[in-house]
Amino acid sequence: MPVPLYATREELKNRPASEAWVDIDDVEFFTLGNADRVAEGEEPVPSEWPDPVSDPEASLHTTHNIPVARRVVPTTPKERLIVVAGEAVVESEWGRVTLKKMQWVDVPPSGAVVRNNLNPGPEGHRGQVEIARVAGHWSEAIRTAIFTFGPGRPCDYHYHDGDEYWFVFRGHFTLKYRGEDIEVRPGAILAAGMGEEHGVVDPSETFEGIGFATQLEGEGRDGHLWRTVHGDPVETR
């Protein structure tokens, strides 16, 4: 079975029917900046860009024309916002919450507005806030966390009684997956099905991502499981 590793969002959205078990339908990383406006959903990349050499001022303004807030309306049964860097405020019919790095909130069907909550600096500009939007149709999400591994800090070779997903946003590494070595880069989305062994046993550089685990199955054991301790894994995908 080929590794369910998607290099882009488009690959995830267009995954084959054999990977229908994957509960994640889209993963997007976006930034909240300083421009005083609310983006109505995902904004397209500009089709034209000022020349950074002949027109540096216009190029600078275009580069930093990042809205301070964004309206998120779910297109899938479940959507979750996770703060990757900075601080944000999320307002919806469910209330108003402030989130810092590693904290998350689910978006109600009616939507929410997420806003940069960093204080302006001496020049009146805020730092940028990075947000991850995870969309899908899972029945239960038992874990959402940001992980960091690197030289001297490997990710042990393990499996789970359930599916686990990695959304990589920093660093390159070699993933050991079901005994094979797979090269991974930022932007990749890994779907490790129940019982499928995976890990990064000798990372050459620091890498980070979001670990997202859904409902337990089989014996229902939570956390990392090892063949030498918990027995041979049972693959169901």
SULMOHU-V817752 format. One record per residue. N is the residue number from 1. RES is the residue in one small letter. SS is DSSP state (hx for helix, st for strand, lp for the rest). PHI is phi in radians with two decimals (NA if undefined). OMEGA is omega as a letter, one per 40 degrees, with the letter a starting at -180 (* if undefined). Layout:
N,RES,SS,PHI,OMEGA + N,RES,SS,PHI,OMEGA
This chain:
1,m,lp,NA,i + 2,p,lp,-1.16,a + 3,v,lp,-1.18,i + 4,p,lp,-1.36,i + 5,l,st,-2.06,a + 6,y,st,-1.84,a + 7,a,lp,-1.32,a + 8,t,lp,-2.46,i + 9,r,hx,-1.09,a + 10,e,hx,-1.11,i + 11,e,hx,-1.10,i + 12,l,hx,-1.11,a + 13,k,hx,-1.14,a + 14,n,lp,-1.80,a + 15,r,lp,-1.09,a + 16,p,lp,-1.20,a + 17,a,hx,-1.08,i + 18,s,hx,-1.16,i + 19,e,hx,-1.92,i + 20,a,lp,-1.15,i + 21,w,lp,-1.22,a + 22,v,lp,-1.15,a + 23,d,lp,-1.49,a + 24,i,st,-1.73,a + 25,d,st,-1.84,i + 26,d,st,-2.83,i + 27,v,st,-2.38,a + 28,e,st,-2.31,i + 29,f,st,-1.89,i + 30,f,st,-2.42,a + 31,t,st,-2.04,i + 32,l,st,-1.87,a + 33,g,lp,-2.01,a + 34,n,lp,-2.17,a + 35,a,st,-1.15,a + 36,d,st,-1.37,i + 37,r,st,-2.76,i + 38,v,st,-1.87,i + 39,a,st,-1.28,i + 40,e,st,-1.60,a + 41,g,lp,1.51,a + 42,e,lp,-1.31,i + 43,e,lp,-1.59,i + 44,p,lp,-1.23,i + 45,v,lp,-1.20,a + 46,p,lp,-0.95,i + 47,s,lp,-1.33,i + 48,e,lp,-2.23,a + 49,w,lp,-2.30,i + 50,p,lp,-1.04,a + 51,d,lp,-1.16,a + 52,p,lp,-1.22,i + 53,v,lp,-1.75,a + 54,s,lp,-1.41,i + 55,d,lp,-2.38,a + 56,p,hx,-1.10,a + 57,e,hx,-1.14,i + 58,a,hx,-1.13,i + 59,s,hx,-1.10,i + 60,l,hx,-1.08,a + 61,h,hx,-1.15,i + 62,t,hx,-1.14,a + 63,t,hx,-1.08,a + 64,h,lp,-1.75,i + 65,n,lp,-1.43,a + 66,i,lp,-1.93,a + 67,p,st,-1.06,a + 68,v,st,-1.34,a + 69,a,st,-2.58,i + 70,r,st,-2.59,i + 71,r,st,-1.60,a + 72,v,st,-2.05,i + 73,v,lp,-2.09,a + 74,p,lp,-1.03,i + 75,t,lp,-1.99,i + 76,t,lp,-2.29,a + 77,p,lp,-1.01,a + 78,k,st,-2.26,i + 79,e,st,-2.48,a + 80,r,st,-2.31,i + 81,l,st,-1.87,a + 82,i,st,-2.23,i + 83,v,st,-1.44,i + 84,v,st,-1.59,i + 85,a,st,-2.69,i + 86,g,lp,1.60,a + 87,e,st,-2.50,a + 88,a,st,-2.36,i + 89,v,st,-2.03,i + 90,v,st,-2.06,a + 91,e,st,-2.06,i + 92,s,st,-2.67,i + 93,e,lp,-1.14,i + 94,w,lp,-1.51,i + 95,g,st,2.24,a + 96,r,st,-2.19,a + 97,v,st,-2.27,i + 98,t,st,-1.83,a + 99,l,st,-2.16,i + 100,k,st,-1.92,a + 101,k,lp,-0.92,i + 102,m,lp,1.45,a + 103,q,lp,-1.62,a + 104,w,st,-2.51,i + 105,v,st,-2.66,i + 106,d,st,-1.50,a + 107,v,lp,-1.76,i + 108,p,lp,-1.22,a + 109,p,lp,-0.98,a + 110,s,lp,-1.33,i + 111,g,lp,1.73,a + 112,a,st,-2.73,i + 113,v,st,-2.01,i + 114,v,st,-1.91,a + 115,r,st,-2.28,i + 116,n,st,-1.07,a + 117,n,lp,-1.97,i + 118,l,lp,-1.33,i + 119,n,lp,-1.29,i + 120,p,lp,-1.07,i + 121,g,lp,-1.46,a + 122,p,lp,-0.99,a + 123,e,lp,-1.60,i + 124,g,lp,1.55,a + 125,h,lp,-1.83,i + 126,r,lp,-1.59,i + 127,g,lp,-1.26,a + 128,q,lp,-1.57,i + 129,v,st,-2.01,i + 130,e,st,-1.90,a + 131,i,st,-2.18,i + 132,a,st,-1.90,i + 133,r,st,-1.97,a + 134,v,st,-1.97,a + 135,a,st,-2.10,i + 136,g,st,-3.10,a + 137,h,lp,-2.46,i + 138,w,lp,-1.15,i + 139,s,lp,-1.54,i + 140,e,lp,-2.66,i + 141,a,st,-1.94,a + 142,i,st,-1.64,a + 143,r,st,-2.73,i + 144,t,st,-2.38,a + 145,a,st,-2.64,i + 146,i,st,-1.70,i + 147,f,st,-1.94,i + 148,t,st,-2.36,i + 149,f,st,-2.28,a + 150,g,st,3.09,a + 151,p,lp,-0.93,a + 152,g,lp,1.41,i + 153,r,st,-2.34,a + 154,p,lp,-1.30,i + 155,c,st,-1.74,a + 156,d,st,-0.98,i + 157,y,st,-1.43,a + 158,h,st,-2.60,i + 159,y,st,-2.49,a + 160,h,lp,-2.37,i + 161,d,lp,-1.56,a + 162,g,st,2.79,a + 163,d,st,-1.60,i + 164,e,st,-2.27,a + 165,y,st,-2.17,i + 166,w,st,-2.03,i + 167,f,st,-2.00,a + 168,v,st,-1.49,i + 169,f,st,-2.18,i + 170,r,st,-2.66,i + 171,g,lp,1.58,i + 172,h,lp,-2.01,a + 173,f,st,-2.80,i + 174,t,st,-1.82,a + 175,l,st,-1.54,i + 176,k,st,-1.62,a + 177,y,st,-2.29,a + 178,r,lp,0.90,i + 179,g,lp,1.53,i + 180,e,st,-1.87,i + 181,d,st,-1.75,a + 182,i,st,-2.20,i + 183,e,st,-1.43,a + 184,v,st,-2.19,i + 185,r,lp,-2.29,a + 186,p,lp,-0.99,a + 187,g,lp,1.69,a + 188,a,lp,-1.29,i + 189,i,st,-2.21,a + 190,l,st,-1.82,i + 191,a,st,-2.04,i + 192,a,st,-1.69,a + 193,g,lp,-1.26,i + 194,m,lp,-0.90,i + 195,g,lp,1.39,a + 196,e,lp,-1.56,a + 197,e,lp,-1.24,a + 198,h,st,-2.75,i + 199,g,st,3.01,i + 200,v,st,-2.23,a + 201,v,lp,-1.53,a + 202,d,lp,-2.57,a + 203,p,lp,-1.18,a + 204,s,lp,-1.63,i + 205,e,lp,-2.59,i + 206,t,lp,-1.23,i + 207,f,st,-2.40,a + 208,e,st,-2.36,i + 209,g,st,-2.94,i + 210,i,st,-1.81,i + 211,g,st,-1.69,a + 212,f,st,-2.30,a + 213,a,st,-2.02,a + 214,t,st,-1.84,a + 215,q,st,-0.89,i + 216,l,st,-1.30,i + 217,e,lp,-2.41,i + 218,g,lp,0.99,i + 219,e,lp,-1.37,i + 220,g,lp,1.20,i + 221,r,lp,-1.48,a + 222,d,lp,-1.51,i + 223,g,lp,1.54,a + 224,h,lp,-1.31,i + 225,l,st,-2.07,a + 226,w,lp,-2.16,a + 227,r,hx,-0.98,a + 228,t,hx,-1.25,a + 229,v,hx,-1.89,a + 230,h,hx,-1.83,i + 231,g,lp,1.64,a + 232,d,lp,-1.12,i + 233,p,lp,-1.24,i + 234,v,lp,-1.95,i + 235,e,lp,-1.51,a + 236,t,lp,-2.14,a + 237,r,lp,-1.72,*
